[in-house]
Amino acid sequence: MNDIAPHLRIVLVETTHAGNIGAVARAMKNMGLRNLWLVNPRSFPSEEAVARASGALDVLDSAIVVSTLDEALADCALVMGTSARGRKVPWPVMNPREAAPQVLAMAGQGQVALVFGRESNGLSNEELQRCHYHIHIPTNPDYSSLNLAMAVQVISYELRMLTLAQQDAEQAPLLSPDSSGWDVPPATVEQLEGFLQHLEQVLVEVGFHRQDNPRQLMTRLRRLFQRTRLDQMEVNILRGILTAVRGRK
């Protein structure tokens, strides 16, 4: 796990109970993770968090607190968000075991964020749309409630098991076919957001997109480009095309 730990962050969004932050820190250290990001927590630092961390104070002490999810994701190349329910617009979804190879493959190339929502209602639809993939933990439908730290533990366990399996087999880090030997770094969240904003502006200007009647156009285009996994040069090319279109109006 040490190989991917510097490149993998656990992001907790607006955690209500400080004790859950401590429990998550403990779960992370159990599985060899150490980068904890907190988005607008209700209470932190907290004595309750320290008490629940139980030996994982180094994870708590190095936690990064930010005001918005944008700040936590800006430099990430891959974002996976946990989701307990289906959405109006279908999104690529996988279970923790399916997600682990994706995380390990990208962790060697850029920052990866695993995002967990509020204890009461998880991540909002808008927040989930910021994620390239959704992770669903297939719990018992008759009792599906899962504590925040438990969810972190389940996903980080799958990551650790796959890492140990690779080490035992003396294999190279698992890479997907389209990422092997890739010549340009993947686009960050911030770069993709800049492109999508640029795209929306041009679509409005040419009359293709009506903001008073959006018809989920930008949501579906966002899903398309996040699924495509653009690299930084591809984003620059697309933005150059948009600039040329705008100049010919």
N, C-alpha and C positions, 0 to 999 in steps of 0.2 A: 504493500500500500504506500510505501514511502515514495515511490516513483511518481505517483499521481497526486499525492497529498498537496504539494505546493500549488497545483493547478486546479484544484477542486474546492469550491466553497459551498457551504450550507447556508442558505439565506432564509431567515425567518421573518415573515411579514406581520407586523403589528401584533406581536405576541402579547396576550393579555396577562398571563400569570408568570411572574418572574421565576417561579420554581420550575416551570417547563423549560426555560432557557438553560438552567443548570442541568436538568435531566438530559437535554439534548447535548450539552457539552460532554457529559459523561458517556453517552452513546457514541458520540463521535470519537472520543479518545479510545474507547473499546476497540473500534474498527480502524484506528490509525489515522483518523482525519483531524485537522486542527484549525482550518480556516472557517470561522463563524462570522457571518454578517447579520446584523439586526436592523430591520427597517422599522423605524418609529415604534420601538417597544414601549409599552405603557410604563414599565418600571425597570430601569437598569442604569447603573449597577444596583444590586440588591443583595441583602443578606440571605434571603430565601434562595436566590440563585446559587450563591456560594455553598449553602448547606446541601442543596440537591446535586451539585456538581461532584462532590465526594471524590476528590483526588484529581479532578480535571480542571483545576483552577488556572492552569496555563492556557487552556482553551478559552476560558472566560476572560482572562486578563488581556488576551490578544484580540478579543472580539472587536469588530469594526461596526460602529453604530452610524447609520445614515438616515436621512429624513425621507427619502423616496426610493421606490424600487428602481427607478432609472439610474440612480447613483450606484446601486448594488450590481447592476447588470451592464453598465456602459462598456466595459472592456472585455466582456465575455464573448466567446465565439459560439458557445452552445448553451442553451438554457432549457432545463426540463422542470416542469411544474407539476406538483402533485394535485390530482383531481379525484374527487369521490363520486362524481356524477357526470352524466352525459350533457352535452352542450347543444344549443340550437344549431350552430354551425359545426359540423364534425371536424375533429382535429386529430392528427396522428397520435395514437395512444398506445402504450405498451405497459406490460407489468415490470416489476423491478428486475427480474432475471433477464428480460429482453433489453432493458435499458442499460444494463451494466456494460455490454460490449461497446455500445455507442459512447458511453462516458469515457471508458478507458482509451478508445481510439482517438477521441478529440483532445483528451487531457494532455497528450504529448505535443499538441500543436497550439493550444490556446487555453484560456480560462474557461472552466465549465461551472455553471451554477445549478444547484438543485434547490428549488424554491418550494417552501412550505408555507401555507396560509394560516389564517387565524384559527384559534381553537373552536370557535363557534360556527363559522361558516366558510372556512377555507379561503381560497383565492377568488377574487371577483372575475367575471368574464373578461374584463379589460386586462387584468393582470395575466390571466391564462393565455390571452392572445399574444402576449409578449414572449411566450415560450415556444420553442421549436417543436417540442414534444410534450405530451402529458403522460404522467406515470400514474397508473391506477393499481392500488394494492387489492387483490381479489379476496377480500375478507368474507366471512360467513354472512350471507345476506340477512340472516335472522338476527345478527348482532354485529353490525359493521363498524361501530364506533371504535376509533383507534386513537390513542393518545399521541400527541405530537412527537414525543421522544421515541415512542414505539415505531412510528412511521419512519423517522430518521434511521432508527436501528435496522429496520427491515431492508431498506434500500442500501445503506452502507454495508450491511452484511453481504448482500449479493455482490457488491463491488469487491469486497475483500476476498470472497471465495473465488471469484474469477481471477483476481490477481495472484492468489496463491496457486491456483491451478496452472496458470501460465509459468510461474516460477518453477513449479515442480517439473513441468515438461520442458523447461529451459527453452521456452519459445520467446520470440520477440513480442513486444506489445502488440495486441490485437488491433489491426487497422482494417477499415472497410475498403473495398476495391477502389473506390473513387478517391480515397485519400492517400493511397500509397504513392510516395514520391511526388506529391503535389508541389508545384513550383511557386505558388503564391499563398501567403497566409489567408485563412478564412476571414471574412468580413466580421467585424465586431458588431455588437448590438447597436452601438452608437452610430456606426457607419451605415448600417441598414436602416435605422430610423431616419437618418438624414436623407437617404435615397427615397424612402417612402413618402416623406413630407414633400420632397421635390416633385415626385411623381404625382401626388395629389394636386399640387398647385398647377402643374401643367395640364392635367386632365380637366381641371376646372376652367382654365383659360381657353382650352380648345373646345369647350362645350360638351365634353364626353361625360363629365361627372358633375352632377347637380348636388350641392351640399344640402339643399332643402329637401331632396329626395334621394338619399345615398344608396338605397337598395342593397346594403351590405357590400358594395363594390370594393371599398378599401379593405374591409375585413377579409374578403376572399383573395384580393391581390396580396395582402400581407401573408396569408396562409401559403399562397403559391411561392412567393419569393423566400420565405423561411424554409419551406420544404425543399427548395432548389439548392440551398446551402451555397450561396454566392461567395466567391473569394473577393479580396480587396480590389484587384484589378477589374473584375467584372462589374463591381459596383461603380468604379470610376468610369468605365465605358458606358454603362447605362445612364449615369448622370450626364456624361458628355452628350449623349443622344438627346436627352431631355433639354439640355441647354441649346442644342442646335434647333430642335423643334420650336422652342420658345423664340429663338432669333429669327425664324422664318415666318412668324405670324404676321 
